[in-house]
Amino acid sequence: MRSAKYSGPGSTADVISIVEIETPTPGPGQVLLRVGAAGLNPVDVKIRAAAHDFGVIRYSDLPGWDVAGVIAEVGPEVAGWAPGDRVHALAAFPDIAHTLAEYALVSASDLAPIPSTWSTAQAGAAPLAILTAWQALDAAGVRDGQRVLVLGGAGGVGHLAIQLAVARGAEVVTTGSPAKHELLRGWGAAEVVDYRDEQGLAAIAPVDAVIVTVDATLPPRGAVREGTSVITITGLSAAQTAQLGEWGASPVQRILVHADGAELSEIATLAEAGRVSVHLDSSYPLDELAAAQERVETGRSTGKVAVIVDPEI
């Protein structure tokens, strides 16, 4: 089968190639997917450039975690799934997976059905980002009637966090560039502020929870009151964390997403009801993986970048 491979640390054009390797065989609890599409995330390009583990996130020269496709073969001890099922997954994260290939082994526990309202490209691009958004909202305890601030609403995680928070009954405030305000409102944001508008940011009224998707970014002071939850997916400095504590924020927590097929299946139910969709910034064939990663590296993509492995799926 054809697969992406990294040759070591470095830039995309220097280290990415497409090679022929053996098609794997599913073991106990695994299925073999014929891959239709996969997604790219900032962690994919960062770990490729470094070519080593990031803490518990494992590096492999055969990359990929997001995946969508059709089950080709079912291994022993797998129940509830059969060849021909259309599924997607965040495979094994933060462990090694290897989904940027024509076939991929995936644990049955990581699988969820592809919503009928999504294309294969959307389903392949979604899992890591949408599970990050879901788990961040869980960590913040977001529920009906609350007010939530999403910093970086037009990114891969941000645009999904907006929709999932609205689906939980929350009122969402978000930040983004003026060119993206219409999209942000379309995803359900009740209030949209230019991230460069200091007066607009200062005018944001207190919220119950803040989801930080932008590197090392503090929420505006006025948005944080006693008991405001601040959940970050990128990390804050010790000084920033201390500052939030002085403002009364609690908890202040960084989360790392984990694979979870049951949660992804819950999200699929929302997608079937039209409550959440995946915005595709762009799609690239597997042979253009380097260009796809370069698009992610710009930090300017809106929504998600997909890699199309088999356009027939």
C-alpha positions in Angstrom: 0.0 0.0 0.0 1.0 3.6 -0.4 1.9 5.5 2.7 3.3 8.8 3.9 6.8 8.6 5.5 9.1 11.0 7.2 12.8 10.8 6.8 13.7 12.8 9.9 13.5 16.3 11.3 13.1 19.2 8.9 10.8 21.1 6.5 8.0 19.5 4.7 9.6 19.3 1.2 12.8 17.8 2.7 11.4 15.0 4.8 8.0 13.9 3.4 7.8 11.1 0.8 5.1 8.6 -0.4 6.4 5.0 -0.2 5.2 1.5 -0.8 4.9 -0.7 2.4 3.0 -3.9 3.3 -0.7 -3.7 4.1 -1.1 -4.6 7.8 -3.4 -7.3 9.2 -5.8 -6.5 12.1 -5.1 -8.0 15.4 -7.5 -8.6 18.4 -9.8 -5.6 18.9 -8.7 -3.9 15.6 -10.2 -3.3 12.2 -8.4 -2.5 9.0 -9.8 0.6 7.3 -9.6 1.4 3.6 -8.8 5.1 4.1 -10.8 7.7 2.3 -9.4 10.8 4.1 -7.3 12.0 7.0 -7.0 15.2 8.8 -4.0 17.4 9.7 -3.6 19.4 12.9 -0.9 21.7 14.3 0.5 18.7 16.3 1.1 16.8 13.1 3.3 19.5 11.6 5.1 20.3 14.9 6.0 16.7 15.6 7.1 16.1 12.0 9.4 19.1 12.2 11.0 17.9 15.5 11.0 14.2 14.7 10.8 13.2 18.4 8.1 12.6 21.0 6.3 15.6 22.6 5.9 14.3 26.1 3.3 11.6 25.9 2.5 12.3 22.2 4.5 9.7 20.3 6.4 10.4 17.1 6.5 8.0 14.2 8.0 8.2 10.7 4.7 6.7 9.5 2.3 9.5 10.6 -1.3 10.3 11.1 -4.1 10.1 13.7 -7.3 11.4 12.1 -8.9 9.0 9.7 -12.2 8.2 7.9 -12.9 5.3 5.6 -14.6 2.0 5.1 -13.9 -1.1 7.2 -12.1 -3.6 4.9 -11.4 -6.4 7.5 -12.4 -7.0 11.1 -9.9 -8.7 13.5 -10.7 -11.1 16.3 -12.7 -10.0 19.4 -14.4 -7.1 17.5 -18.2 -6.8 18.0 -20.6 -4.3 16.5 -18.6 -3.5 13.3 -18.5 -5.2 10.0 -16.7 -4.9 6.6 -18.3 -2.1 4.6 -19.2 0.1 7.6 -18.3 3.8 7.1 -16.4 5.0 10.1 -14.0 7.6 11.4 -11.7 7.8 14.4 -9.0 9.6 16.3 -6.8 6.6 16.2 -4.8 5.7 19.3 -3.9 9.3 20.1 -1.5 10.2 21.8 0.1 6.9 20.9 1.3 6.0 17.4 -1.4 5.3 14.8 -0.3 5.7 11.1 -3.4 6.8 9.2 -1.8 8.8 6.3 -1.9 5.7 4.1 -4.2 3.7 1.9 -5.0 1.3 4.8 -4.9 1.9 8.5 -5.3 -0.3 11.6 -7.7 1.2 14.2 -8.8 0.0 17.5 -12.6 -0.8 17.5 -13.0 1.3 20.7 -11.9 4.4 18.8 -14.4 4.1 16.0 -17.6 6.0 15.4 -20.0 6.1 12.4 -19.6 8.8 9.8 -22.6 11.1 10.1 -24.7 11.0 6.9 -24.6 14.8 6.8 -20.8 14.9 6.5 -18.5 14.1 3.5 -15.7 11.6 3.9 -13.3 14.5 3.9 -15.1 16.3 6.7 -15.2 13.0 8.7 -11.5 12.4 8.2 -10.6 16.0 9.2 -12.8 16.2 12.3 -11.8 13.7 15.0 -8.8 15.2 16.9 -10.2 18.8 16.7 -13.8 17.9 17.5 -12.8 15.6 20.4 -10.5 18.4 21.7 -13.4 20.8 21.6 -15.8 18.3 23.3 -13.3 17.4 26.1 -12.5 21.1 26.7 -16.2 21.9 27.1 -16.5 18.9 29.5 -13.5 20.1 31.5 -15.1 23.5 31.8 -18.4 22.0 32.8 -20.3 23.9 30.1 -24.0 23.5 30.3 -27.3 25.1 29.3 -27.7 28.8 30.0 -24.0 29.5 30.5 -21.9 32.1 28.7 -18.7 30.8 27.0 -15.8 32.7 25.4 -13.9 30.8 22.7 -10.6 32.5 21.9 -9.7 31.7 18.3 -13.1 30.8 16.9 -12.2 30.3 13.3 -9.5 27.6 13.8 -9.9 23.9 13.6 -10.9 23.4 17.3 -12.4 26.9 17.7 -15.1 26.6 15.1 -16.2 23.2 16.5 -16.1 24.4 20.1 -18.6 27.2 19.1 -21.0 24.8 17.6 -20.8 22.2 20.4 -21.2 24.9 23.1 -24.3 26.2 21.3 -25.6 22.6 21.1 -25.3 22.4 24.9 -27.4 25.5 25.2 -24.6 28.0 25.9 -24.3 31.6 24.6 -21.0 31.9 22.8 -18.7 34.9 22.5 -15.7 34.5 20.2 -12.8 36.2 18.6 -11.6 36.3 15.1 -10.5 38.6 12.2 -13.3 40.8 10.7 -13.1 38.8 7.4 -14.3 35.7 9.4 -17.1 37.3 11.4 -19.9 36.2 9.2 -18.7 32.6 9.4 -18.4 32.8 13.2 -22.0 34.1 13.5 -23.1 31.3 11.1 -21.6 28.7 13.5 -23.8 30.2 16.3 -21.7 32.8 18.0 -23.9 35.5 19.5 -21.1 38.0 19.9 -18.0 38.3 17.7 -15.0 40.5 18.5 -11.9 41.4 16.4 -9.0 39.8 18.3 -6.9 43.0 17.5 -9.6 45.4 18.9 -8.4 46.2 22.4 -11.5 48.2 23.3 -13.9 45.5 21.9 -12.0 42.8 23.9 -12.1 44.9 27.1 -15.9 45.3 26.7 -16.6 41.6 26.8 -18.8 40.9 29.9 -17.9 38.2 32.3 -18.3 34.6 31.2 -18.7 31.2 32.9 -16.0 29.5 30.8 -13.2 30.4 28.5 -11.8 27.9 25.9 -8.3 29.1 24.8 -7.3 27.7 21.4 -4.6 30.3 20.6 -1.0 29.9 21.9 -0.1 31.7 25.1 -3.2 34.0 25.1 -4.9 35.3 28.2 -8.6 36.1 28.1 -9.6 39.8 28.5 -9.6 40.8 32.2 -13.3 41.8 32.1 -14.4 38.4 30.9 -13.0 36.6 33.9 -14.9 36.7 37.2 -14.6 34.6 40.4 -15.2 31.0 39.3 -14.7 31.4 35.6 -13.3 28.1 34.1 -10.3 28.6 31.8 -9.4 25.6 29.7 -6.5 25.8 27.3 -5.4 23.4 24.6 -2.0 25.0 24.0 -0.7 25.9 27.4 -0.2 29.1 29.4 3.0 30.3 31.1 3.3 30.1 34.9 2.9 33.8 35.1 -0.3 33.7 33.0 -1.7 30.9 35.1 -0.9 32.9 38.3 -2.5 36.0 36.8 -5.7 34.0 36.1 -5.7 32.8 39.7 -5.4 36.3 41.0 -8.5 37.2 38.9 -10.5 34.4 40.4 -10.5 31.9 37.5 -11.0 28.3 38.6 -10.2 25.8 37.4 -7.3 26.9 35.1 -6.4 23.7 33.2 -4.6 22.6 30.1 -6.0 19.5 28.5 -4.7 16.9 26.0 -7.2 15.2 23.9 -7.5 11.4 24.0 -9.1 9.0 21.5 -12.7 8.1 22.5 -15.1 6.4 20.1 -18.1 6.7 22.4 -17.7 10.5 22.6 -17.2 10.7 18.8 -20.5 8.7 18.4 -22.3 11.2 20.7 -21.0 14.0 18.4 -22.2 12.0 15.4 -25.7 12.1 16.8 -25.5 15.9 17.0 -24.2 16.0 13.4 -27.1 13.9 12.2 -29.4 16.5 13.7 -27.6 19.3 11.9 -26.1 20.8 15.1 -22.5 20.6 14.1 -20.5 20.6 10.8 -16.9 20.7 9.8 -15.7 23.6 7.8 -13.0 22.5 5.3 -10.4 25.2 4.6 -8.8 23.1 1.9 -8.2 19.5 0.7 -5.1 17.9 -0.8 -4.4 14.5 -2.4 -2.0 12.3 -0.5 0.7 13.0 -3.0 0.5 16.7 -2.0 0.9 16.1 1.7 3.8 18.5 1.9 1.6 21.3 0.6 -1.2 20.4 3.0 1.2 20.6 6.0 2.6 23.9 4.7 -1.0 25.2 4.7 -1.4 24.2 8.4 1.9 25.7 9.2 0.7 29.1 8.1 -1.6 29.3 11.0 -4.1 31.0 8.7 -6.4 28.1 7.8 -10.1 28.5 8.6 -11.5 25.3 10.0 -9.7 22.1 8.9 -7.3 20.8 6.3 -8.0 17.4 4.8 -5.9 14.9 3.0 -7.8 12.8 0.4 -6.4 9.3 0.1 -9.1 7.7 -1.9 -11.7 10.1 -3.5 -14.0 7.1 -4.3 -14.8 6.5 -0.6 
